[in-house]
Amino acid sequence: MRWWSVANFVSNAGTWMQLTVQNLLVLQITGSAAATGLSMSVQAAPALLISVFGGAAVDRWPRRLTAAVSQALLGAVAFVTALMVALDRLDVASLMVLAAVTGVIATVDGPACSLLGNDLVPAEDVPSAIGVGALVHQAGRLTGAALAGVTVGFLGTAAAYAANGLSFLFVASVIPFLRPARGAAERVRTDKRLGSNKRLRSVERGRAAEAMTVREGIAFFARRPRLLALAGVTGVSAVFGRNYQLTLAVLVTGPLAGGAGSFGTVSTVLAVGGIVGAVLGARLRRPSVRVVGALAAAGGLLQVVAGLSPSMAVLLVMVLPMAVVESVSDTAGTAVLQTDPPAHLRGRVLGVWGSVGTVWSLGGPPALGLLMELAGARGALVAGGLIIAGTIGAGYLLRERRATAPVPVRAGDADVPGQAALETAA
């Protein structure tokens, strides 16, 4: 697990460095912010369309081999991009194609690497492993964003892509040495598929593969109230909150009359809060949808207060707990998502989640931008926070009301003795 965490940190730092450089590169080539946004959408779009198939592949193929191959392919794409940049052969069309290829590979790589990390620890430690993964992600994000400017300034844009390619190869080289923990989901899943003697006939192997369909994963997700509730909580939070890089940027540079330096301070506090939240999230032993909902509602109320901040000092005080609550909520939600389904369905459930999450990531910023156009930065933060807290509170009350609904008992002419007592008990 320590080796996997180090490899993930290196990979995350490389990925965030490339993402930062890619945005700068598109701006340099086109001079258009719209083109920059389009490149990000092109890379995210494959998850909307084929993420469910990527999850099915993760359930069907050996997990370590799948993760190693996907990491190597991502590294190859990064090296190709670096070579084209170095030779001055990269145009917008080529960059879009490479971004789309990266997005397709990521539909398999994402769930494979997420579940592989869980296989390295006993089942009771999976929530902590997910928390460690969140911490590594946040630290890699900070490091990668910082390294992007340094790398481009001293070595050039091609070097940043090449460094990301090396980070993927580092992960791919570590994976073959990893071994699942005793009782881990990967080992249990493999034993169930191969049988106790691990010598199934070819016909039995074919039947096992046919049973692992995309439809089975979608049906499980649709029939699982916990996962539907988690999707609802995460969806409303993603659309009306969380996009702090957008809402807080407008608030700081608008009503609070701050500049780029002030927003940089806010971004730093958000990152620190994310790391603190990941550490706290790693201590959760029994995460649940109820915990995720409570944290999301609390984050919505904190967002309301942040929207009413009269000064930068007050905003900075509110931003830290907002980031902590968001990070702990994300860690708890990820733990529920990765541990609630049976082991043989987890890849497909993560695939379904990837498609649903892409809808939020693509639709959330435009919806929030429209809300800011209508209500301003303060109004968007306040209204969004109230919508989050109100929706989650209403859902909780509705669930409690359904759980405590009385069971009617019809009285008839042939009532048995003591019927009144039975009705009262019912």
LUMMI-875757 format. One record per residue (C-alpha): residue in one letter; chain; x, y, z; residue number from 1. Coordinates in Angstrom, 2 decimals. Example, Ala and Ser with C-alpha at 12.3 -4.5 7.8 and 13.67 -1.06 7.14 Angstrom:
2
> code, unit, X, Y, Z, pos
> A, A, 12.30, -4.50, 7.80, 1
> S, A, 13.67, -1.06, 7.14, 2
//
This chain:
426
> code, unit, X, Y, Z, pos
> M, A, 0.00, 0.00, 0.00, 1
> R, A, 2.90, 2.36, 0.67, 2
> W, A, 4.38, 1.67, -2.75, 3
> W, A, 0.99, 2.16, -4.37, 4
> S, A, 0.49, 5.46, -2.54, 5
> V, A, 3.90, 6.75, -3.67, 6
> A, A, 3.17, 5.70, -7.25, 7
> N, A, -0.24, 7.37, -7.13, 8
> F, A, 1.27, 10.57, -5.80, 9
> V, A, 3.78, 10.67, -8.66, 10
> S, A, 1.05, 9.93, -11.20, 11
> N, A, -1.36, 12.52, -9.79, 12
> A, A, 1.34, 15.18, -9.76, 13
> G, A, 2.17, 14.40, -13.38, 14
> T, A, -1.48, 14.42, -14.43, 15
> W, A, -2.24, 17.78, -12.82, 16
> M, A, 0.94, 19.22, -14.27, 17
> Q, A, -0.16, 18.11, -17.74, 18
> L, A, -3.71, 19.42, -17.29, 19
> T, A, -2.37, 22.81, -16.27, 20
> V, A, 0.07, 22.91, -19.16, 21
> Q, A, -2.55, 21.67, -21.62, 22
> N, A, -4.85, 24.60, -20.81, 23
> L, A, -1.96, 27.01, -21.29, 24
> L, A, -1.00, 25.29, -24.53, 25
> V, A, -4.49, 25.55, -26.01, 26
> L, A, -4.62, 29.22, -25.05, 27
> Q, A, -1.21, 29.73, -26.66, 28
> I, A, -2.24, 28.01, -29.91, 29
> T, A, -5.74, 29.47, -30.27, 30
> G, A, -5.92, 32.47, -27.95, 31
> S, A, -9.46, 31.32, -27.14, 32
> A, A, -10.85, 30.47, -23.70, 33
> A, A, -13.74, 28.68, -25.43, 34
> A, A, -11.29, 26.35, -27.17, 35
> T, A, -9.67, 25.62, -23.81, 36
> G, A, -13.02, 24.66, -22.33, 37
> L, A, -13.76, 22.54, -25.40, 38
> S, A, -10.54, 20.56, -24.96, 39
> M, A, -11.52, 19.76, -21.38, 40
> S, A, -15.00, 18.69, -22.48, 41
> V, A, -13.58, 16.49, -25.25, 42
> Q, A, -11.41, 14.67, -22.70, 43
> A, A, -14.38, 14.23, -20.31, 44
> A, A, -16.95, 13.26, -22.96, 45
> P, A, -15.89, 9.59, -23.37, 46
> A, A, -16.76, 8.96, -19.70, 47
> L, A, -20.34, 10.02, -20.45, 48
> L, A, -20.72, 7.59, -23.32, 49
> I, A, -18.57, 4.53, -22.60, 50
> S, A, -17.72, 4.61, -18.90, 51
> V, A, -20.12, 1.73, -18.24, 52
> F, A, -18.20, -0.43, -20.73, 53
> G, A, -14.91, 0.51, -19.10, 54
> G, A, -16.29, -0.61, -15.74, 55
> A, A, -17.43, -3.91, -17.26, 56
> A, A, -13.92, -4.46, -18.63, 57
> V, A, -12.48, -3.93, -15.15, 58
> D, A, -14.82, -6.58, -13.73, 59
> R, A, -13.99, -9.03, -16.51, 60
> W, A, -10.21, -8.63, -16.88, 61
> P, A, -7.44, -9.21, -14.29, 62
> R, A, -7.30, -5.98, -12.33, 63
> R, A, -3.56, -5.55, -11.97, 64
> L, A, -2.93, -6.29, -15.65, 65
> T, A, -5.72, -3.90, -16.66, 66
> A, A, -4.34, -1.08, -14.53, 67
> A, A, -0.76, -1.65, -15.73, 68
> V, A, -1.75, -1.65, -19.41, 69
> S, A, -3.99, 1.42, -19.07, 70
> Q, A, -1.22, 3.34, -17.27, 71
> A, A, 1.27, 2.37, -19.98, 72
> L, A, -1.14, 3.53, -22.71, 73
> L, A, -1.68, 6.86, -20.96, 74
> G, A, 2.08, 7.23, -20.77, 75
> A, A, 2.36, 6.53, -24.50, 76
> V, A, -0.19, 9.24, -25.31, 77
> A, A, 1.73, 11.71, -23.13, 78
> F, A, 5.02, 10.86, -24.91, 79
> V, A, 3.40, 11.26, -28.35, 80
> T, A, 2.08, 14.66, -27.32, 81
> A, A, 5.50, 15.68, -25.98, 82
> L, A, 7.15, 14.64, -29.27, 83
> M, A, 4.63, 16.58, -31.36, 84
> V, A, 5.12, 19.67, -29.19, 85
> A, A, 8.90, 19.39, -29.45, 86
> L, A, 8.69, 19.09, -33.26, 87
> D, A, 6.13, 21.91, -33.45, 88
> R, A, 3.63, 19.57, -35.12, 89
> L, A, 0.79, 19.91, -32.63, 90
> D, A, -2.31, 21.79, -33.73, 91
> V, A, -5.74, 22.10, -32.13, 92
> A, A, -7.24, 19.17, -34.05, 93
> S, A, -4.39, 16.82, -33.03, 94
> L, A, -4.63, 17.98, -29.43, 95
> M, A, -8.38, 17.29, -29.38, 96
> V, A, -7.84, 13.79, -30.76, 97
> L, A, -5.18, 13.03, -28.16, 98
> A, A, -7.45, 14.38, -25.41, 99
> A, A, -10.28, 12.13, -26.61, 100
> V, A, -7.98, 9.08, -26.65, 101
> T, A, -6.88, 9.93, -23.11, 102
> G, A, -10.52, 10.13, -22.04, 103
> V, A, -11.29, 6.71, -23.55, 104
> I, A, -8.38, 5.04, -21.77, 105
> A, A, -9.34, 6.77, -18.51, 106
> T, A, -12.76, 5.07, -18.54, 107
> V, A, -10.91, 1.82, -17.82, 108
> D, A, -7.97, 3.20, -15.87, 109
> G, A, -10.05, 5.10, -13.31, 110
> P, A, -12.07, 2.21, -11.84, 111
> A, A, -9.18, -0.24, -12.23, 112
> C, A, -6.76, 1.87, -10.19, 113
> S, A, -9.40, 2.82, -7.61, 114
> L, A, -10.33, -0.79, -6.89, 115
> L, A, -6.74, -2.01, -7.07, 116
> G, A, -5.82, 0.22, -4.13, 117
> N, A, -8.66, -1.28, -2.09, 118
> D, A, -7.39, -4.80, -2.78, 119
> L, A, -4.11, -4.08, -1.02, 120
> V, A, -5.63, -3.84, 2.46, 121
> P, A, -8.05, -6.03, 4.49, 122
> A, A, -11.74, -5.32, 3.97, 123
> E, A, -12.12, -3.49, 7.29, 124
> D, A, -9.39, -1.02, 6.27, 125
> V, A, -10.86, -0.12, 2.85, 126
> P, A, -12.43, 3.19, 4.07, 127
> S, A, -9.03, 4.23, 5.42, 128
> A, A, -7.35, 3.22, 2.15, 129
> I, A, -9.83, 5.40, 0.25, 130
> G, A, -9.02, 8.27, 2.61, 131
> V, A, -5.31, 7.80, 1.95, 132
> G, A, -6.07, 7.86, -1.77, 133
> A, A, -7.94, 11.15, -1.37, 134
> L, A, -5.00, 12.60, 0.56, 135
> V, A, -2.58, 11.48, -2.16, 136
> H, A, -4.86, 13.01, -4.81, 137
> Q, A, -4.97, 16.38, -3.06, 138
> A, A, -1.22, 16.42, -2.46, 139
> G, A, -0.53, 15.44, -6.06, 140
> R, A, -2.86, 18.17, -7.29, 141
> L, A, -1.01, 20.82, -5.32, 142
> T, A, 2.41, 19.54, -6.36, 143
> G, A, 1.47, 19.16, -10.03, 144
> A, A, 0.02, 22.64, -10.33, 145
> A, A, 3.15, 24.10, -8.73, 146
> L, A, 5.52, 22.04, -10.91, 147
> A, A, 3.72, 23.03, -14.12, 148
> G, A, 4.95, 26.61, -14.07, 149
> V, A, 8.47, 25.64, -13.03, 150
> T, A, 8.78, 22.91, -15.68, 151
> V, A, 7.45, 25.06, -18.52, 152
> G, A, 9.60, 28.01, -17.44, 153
> F, A, 12.89, 26.09, -17.33, 154
> L, A, 12.41, 23.08, -19.64, 155
> G, A, 9.47, 23.90, -21.91, 156
> T, A, 5.98, 22.50, -22.55, 157
> A, A, 7.22, 19.26, -24.12, 158
> A, A, 9.13, 18.43, -20.93, 159
> A, A, 5.92, 18.66, -18.87, 160
> Y, A, 4.20, 16.09, -21.10, 161
> A, A, 7.26, 13.85, -21.04, 162
> A, A, 7.39, 14.04, -17.25, 163
> N, A, 3.75, 12.96, -17.08, 164
> G, A, 4.54, 10.04, -19.39, 165
> L, A, 7.33, 8.95, -17.03, 166
> S, A, 4.93, 9.17, -14.07, 167
> F, A, 2.55, 6.74, -15.79, 168
> L, A, 5.38, 4.33, -16.55, 169
> F, A, 6.46, 4.48, -12.91, 170
> V, A, 2.98, 3.35, -11.82, 171
> A, A, 2.93, 0.60, -14.47, 172
> S, A, 6.31, -0.68, -13.23, 173
> V, A, 5.13, -0.82, -9.60, 174
> I, A, 1.85, -2.67, -10.23, 175
> P, A, 3.34, -6.14, -11.00, 176
> F, A, 4.93, -6.21, -7.53, 177
> L, A, 1.67, -5.53, -5.68, 178
> R, A, -0.14, -8.40, -3.98, 179
> P, A, -3.79, -8.36, -2.82, 180
> A, A, -4.32, -8.64, 0.93, 181
> R, A, -5.80, -11.80, 2.36, 182
> G, A, -9.56, -11.68, 1.91, 183
> A, A, -9.40, -8.69, -0.45, 184
> A, A, -12.17, -8.23, -3.00, 185
> E, A, -9.92, -8.99, -6.01, 186
> R, A, -8.87, -12.36, -4.59, 187
> V, A, -12.42, -13.28, -3.58, 188
> R, A, -13.71, -12.21, -7.00, 189
> T, A, -11.04, -14.29, -8.77, 190
> D, A, -11.73, -17.35, -6.63, 191
> K, A, -15.45, -17.15, -7.33, 192
> R, A, -14.87, -16.88, -11.06, 193
> L, A, -12.23, -19.61, -11.30, 194
> G, A, -13.56, -22.00, -8.69, 195
> S, A, -11.75, -23.53, -5.75, 196
> N, A, -9.38, -25.55, -7.96, 197
> K, A, -8.98, -22.67, -10.44, 198
> R, A, -9.44, -25.04, -13.42, 199
> L, A, -12.70, -24.21, -15.11, 200
> R, A, -13.40, -25.60, -18.54, 201
> S, A, -13.48, -23.16, -21.44, 202
> V, A, -17.29, -23.38, -21.63, 203
> E, A, -17.60, -22.38, -17.96, 204
> R, A, -15.20, -19.49, -18.49, 205
> G, A, -17.31, -18.29, -21.41, 206
> R, A, -20.47, -18.41, -19.32, 207
> A, A, -18.79, -16.48, -16.51, 208
> A, A, -17.76, -13.76, -18.97, 209
> E, A, -21.25, -13.55, -20.51, 210
> A, A, -22.80, -13.09, -17.07, 211
> M, A, -20.65, -10.00, -16.43, 212
> T, A, -22.70, -7.68, -18.62, 213
> V, A, -23.07, -3.92, -18.59, 214
> R, A, -26.82, -4.31, -18.09, 215
> E, A, -26.26, -6.16, -14.81, 216
> G, A, -24.26, -3.23, -13.40, 217
> I, A, -26.85, -0.65, -14.51, 218
> A, A, -29.69, -2.73, -13.05, 219
> F, A, -27.92, -3.10, -9.72, 220
> F, A, -27.30, 0.63, -9.51, 221
> A, A, -30.89, 1.50, -10.45, 222
> R, A, -32.37, -0.89, -7.88, 223
> R, A, -30.11, 0.08, -5.00, 224
> P, A, -31.73, 2.86, -2.91, 225
> R, A, -28.45, 3.70, -1.14, 226
> L, A, -26.66, 4.35, -4.41, 227
> L, A, -29.58, 6.36, -5.82, 228
> A, A, -29.65, 8.48, -2.67, 229
> L, A, -25.87, 8.96, -2.90, 230
> A, A, -26.26, 10.02, -6.53, 231
> G, A, -28.93, 12.55, -5.57, 232
> V, A, -26.89, 14.05, -2.74, 233
> T, A, -23.74, 14.25, -4.85, 234
> G, A, -25.61, 15.62, -7.84, 235
> V, A, -27.27, 18.53, -6.06, 236
> S, A, -23.99, 19.34, -4.32, 237
> A, A, -22.04, 19.22, -7.58, 238
> V, A, -24.43, 21.50, -9.46, 239
> F, A, -25.15, 24.15, -6.79, 240
> G, A, -21.91, 23.98, -4.81, 241
> R, A, -18.34, 22.70, -5.01, 242
> N, A, -17.48, 24.73, -8.12, 243
> Y, A, -15.64, 27.13, -5.86, 244
> Q, A, -12.99, 27.92, -8.46, 245
> L, A, -15.83, 29.61, -10.37, 246
> T, A, -18.08, 31.08, -7.68, 247
> L, A, -15.37, 32.26, -5.31, 248
> A, A, -13.34, 33.71, -8.16, 249
> V, A, -16.28, 35.91, -9.12, 250
> L, A, -16.98, 36.79, -5.47, 251
> V, A, -13.37, 37.73, -4.70, 252
> T, A, -12.77, 39.77, -7.84, 253
> G, A, -16.25, 41.34, -7.79, 254
> P, A, -18.05, 42.25, -4.55, 255
> L, A, -14.95, 41.86, -2.37, 256
> A, A, -12.80, 43.89, -4.79, 257
> G, A, -9.85, 41.53, -4.59, 258
> G, A, -7.34, 40.61, -7.27, 259
> A, A, -5.55, 37.53, -8.57, 260
> G, A, -3.41, 37.43, -5.44, 261
> S, A, -6.46, 37.33, -3.19, 262
> F, A, -8.00, 34.52, -5.19, 263
> G, A, -4.69, 32.66, -5.06, 264
> T, A, -4.85, 32.85, -1.27, 265
> V, A, -8.41, 31.49, -1.32, 266
> S, A, -7.32, 28.64, -3.62, 267
> T, A, -4.47, 27.77, -1.27, 268
> V, A, -6.82, 27.64, 1.72, 269
> L, A, -9.18, 25.42, -0.28, 270
> A, A, -6.30, 23.04, -1.05, 271
> V, A, -5.17, 22.93, 2.59, 272
> G, A, -8.74, 22.24, 3.69, 273
> G, A, -8.95, 19.43, 1.15, 274
> I, A, -5.85, 17.79, 2.60, 275
> V, A, -7.11, 18.14, 6.18, 276
> G, A, -10.46, 16.70, 5.13, 277
> A, A, -8.77, 13.74, 3.45, 278
> V, A, -6.86, 12.98, 6.66, 279
> L, A, -10.09, 13.13, 8.68, 280
> G, A, -11.93, 11.07, 6.08, 281
> A, A, -9.33, 8.32, 6.38, 282
> R, A, -10.43, 7.86, 10.01, 283
> L, A, -14.01, 6.99, 9.06, 284
> R, A, -14.62, 3.35, 9.86, 285
> R, A, -18.27, 3.06, 8.81, 286
> P, A, -19.11, 5.70, 6.20, 287
> S, A, -22.75, 5.86, 5.11, 288
> V, A, -25.05, 7.84, 2.85, 289
> R, A, -26.48, 9.50, 5.97, 290
> V, A, -23.01, 10.81, 6.85, 291
> V, A, -22.46, 12.01, 3.28, 292
> G, A, -25.81, 13.82, 3.28, 293
> A, A, -25.22, 15.46, 6.65, 294
> L, A, -21.80, 16.71, 5.58, 295
> A, A, -23.13, 17.96, 2.23, 296
> A, A, -25.94, 19.86, 3.99, 297
> A, A, -23.44, 21.37, 6.42, 298
> G, A, -21.29, 22.41, 3.48, 299
> G, A, -24.31, 24.08, 1.88, 300
> L, A, -24.96, 26.12, 5.02, 301
> L, A, -21.30, 27.13, 5.23, 302
> Q, A, -21.55, 28.20, 1.59, 303
> V, A, -24.47, 30.48, 2.51, 304
> V, A, -22.37, 32.19, 5.18, 305
> A, A, -19.45, 32.49, 2.75, 306
> G, A, -21.71, 34.17, 0.22, 307
> L, A, -22.64, 36.78, 2.82, 308
> S, A, -19.02, 37.46, 3.83, 309
> P, A, -18.44, 41.20, 4.19, 310
> S, A, -14.66, 40.97, 3.78, 311
> M, A, -11.82, 38.75, 2.60, 312
> A, A, -10.88, 37.90, 6.19, 313
> V, A, -14.35, 36.48, 6.92, 314
> L, A, -14.34, 34.59, 3.63, 315
> L, A, -11.00, 32.95, 4.41, 316
> V, A, -12.32, 31.85, 7.79, 317
> M, A, -15.31, 30.18, 6.09, 318
> V, A, -13.40, 28.66, 3.17, 319
> L, A, -11.32, 26.30, 5.31, 320
> P, A, -14.25, 24.42, 6.95, 321
> M, A, -16.05, 24.39, 3.57, 322
> A, A, -13.12, 22.58, 1.99, 323
> V, A, -12.74, 20.20, 4.96, 324
> V, A, -16.43, 19.24, 4.92, 325
> E, A, -16.39, 18.75, 1.15, 326
> S, A, -13.31, 16.52, 1.31, 327
> V, A, -14.63, 14.34, 4.13, 328
> S, A, -17.98, 14.04, 2.33, 329
> D, A, -16.26, 12.99, -0.90, 330
> T, A, -14.16, 10.40, 0.92, 331
> A, A, -17.20, 8.94, 2.69, 332
> G, A, -19.19, 8.85, -0.56, 333
> T, A, -16.37, 7.11, -2.40, 334
> A, A, -16.11, 4.52, 0.37, 335
> V, A, -19.83, 3.76, 0.13, 336
> L, A, -19.66, 3.54, -3.65, 337
> Q, A, -16.70, 1.16, -3.68, 338
> T, A, -17.79, -1.11, -0.82, 339
> D, A, -21.59, -1.35, -1.16, 340
> P, A, -21.74, -3.44, -4.40, 341
> P, A, -20.61, -7.09, -4.44, 342
> A, A, -16.99, -7.55, -5.46, 343
> H, A, -17.83, -8.84, -8.94, 344
> L, A, -19.97, -5.76, -9.70, 345
> R, A, -17.81, -2.93, -8.40, 346
> G, A, -16.15, -2.09, -11.69, 347
> R, A, -19.49, -1.76, -13.47, 348
> V, A, -21.00, 0.30, -10.66, 349
> L, A, -18.02, 2.65, -10.84, 350
> G, A, -18.56, 2.80, -14.60, 351
> V, A, -22.19, 3.85, -14.13, 352
> W, A, -21.06, 6.40, -11.57, 353
> G, A, -18.52, 7.75, -14.04, 354
> S, A, -21.24, 8.38, -16.62, 355
> V, A, -23.53, 10.04, -14.07, 356
> G, A, -20.71, 12.14, -12.66, 357
> T, A, -19.76, 13.36, -16.12, 358
> V, A, -23.26, 14.75, -16.55, 359
> W, A, -22.78, 16.81, -13.39, 360
> S, A, -19.29, 17.98, -14.35, 361
> L, A, -20.41, 19.07, -17.81, 362
> G, A, -23.76, 20.54, -16.81, 363
> G, A, -22.93, 22.02, -13.41, 364
> P, A, -20.68, 24.95, -14.41, 365
> P, A, -23.06, 26.30, -17.10, 366
> A, A, -26.03, 26.04, -14.73, 367
> L, A, -24.10, 27.76, -11.98, 368
> G, A, -22.89, 30.40, -14.39, 369
> L, A, -26.49, 31.14, -15.39, 370
> L, A, -27.45, 31.40, -11.73, 371
> M, A, -24.65, 33.91, -11.18, 372
> E, A, -25.83, 35.91, -14.17, 373
> L, A, -29.29, 36.14, -12.62, 374
> A, A, -28.43, 36.52, -8.93, 375
> G, A, -24.80, 37.62, -8.82, 376
> A, A, -21.95, 35.88, -7.03, 377
> R, A, -23.40, 36.34, -3.55, 378
> G, A, -26.87, 35.33, -4.64, 379
> A, A, -25.57, 32.19, -6.38, 380
> L, A, -23.64, 31.07, -3.31, 381
> V, A, -26.54, 31.76, -0.95, 382
> A, A, -29.22, 30.26, -3.19, 383
> G, A, -27.06, 27.25, -4.05, 384
> G, A, -26.29, 26.53, -0.40, 385
> L, A, -29.95, 26.79, 0.57, 386
> I, A, -30.96, 24.49, -2.28, 387
> I, A, -28.38, 21.89, -1.20, 388
> A, A, -29.36, 21.95, 2.49, 389
> G, A, -33.09, 22.16, 1.74, 390
> T, A, -33.08, 19.31, -0.78, 391
> I, A, -31.11, 16.98, 1.47, 392
> G, A, -33.28, 17.88, 4.49, 393
> A, A, -36.47, 17.27, 2.52, 394
> G, A, -35.15, 13.93, 1.31, 395
> Y, A, -34.31, 12.87, 4.86, 396
> L, A, -37.77, 13.84, 6.15, 397
> L, A, -39.45, 12.01, 3.28, 398
> R, A, -37.43, 8.89, 3.99, 399
> E, A, -38.27, 9.01, 7.71, 400
> R, A, -41.95, 9.50, 6.93, 401
> R, A, -42.00, 6.47, 4.67, 402
> A, A, -40.16, 4.38, 7.23, 403
> T, A, -42.67, 5.20, 10.01, 404
> A, A, -45.87, 5.02, 7.93, 405
> P, A, -48.59, 3.07, 9.81, 406
> V, A, -49.78, -0.26, 8.47, 407
> P, A, -53.60, -0.17, 8.01, 408
> V, A, -55.62, -3.16, 9.26, 409
> R, A, -59.08, -3.67, 7.79, 410
> A, A, -61.79, -4.49, 10.30, 411
> G, A, -64.41, -7.05, 9.27, 412
> D, A, -67.48, -8.87, 10.54, 413
> A, A, -65.43, -11.90, 11.36, 414
> D, A, -63.01, -10.16, 13.67, 415
> V, A, -61.16, -12.44, 15.97, 416
> P, A, -61.20, -11.84, 19.74, 417
> G, A, -58.74, -9.16, 20.71, 418
> Q, A, -58.88, -7.52, 17.27, 419
> A, A, -58.70, -4.02, 18.78, 420
> A, A, -55.50, -4.94, 20.56, 421
> L, A, -54.06, -6.37, 17.35, 422
> E, A, -54.95, -3.16, 15.45, 423
> T, A, -53.23, -1.08, 18.10, 424
> A, A, -50.15, -3.26, 17.90, 425
> A, A, -50.15, -3.05, 14.11, 426
//
